[in-house]
Amino acid sequence: MTHRVGLVCAAGVSSTFLAHGLRVAIADAGLDAVKLEPLSADRAVTAEVDLLLLAHHLRGAADELRTAAAAPIVLLTTDDRAAVIDEAIGEIARRVADTASMEGH
């Protein structure tokens, strides 16, 4: 099963670096079934993903997105790139493990 994860952040160089760092960390963690898709906030509402990671600087839009989006949203709690990547990988790994355990029953 492929797990589609949307990374919601503002367009720009920092978002590109974050997406790249997350892709590397996803591969390093052996989460081969995870596909990361960078998204703008307006696209996040209609995105067909299993999980939305919302960048810290968009926390003001979190409640609105939680109401409008079909996928669960995780608000990343810092703007420190390394910490964000660790936080995101932990959340993705938990979701993948939860799905795997539900499929096993």
Beta strands, then each sheet from edge to edge (+ up, - down):
strand 1: 3-8
strand 2: 34-39
strand 3: 51-54
strand 4: 73-75
sheet 1: 2+ 1+ 3+ 4+
end
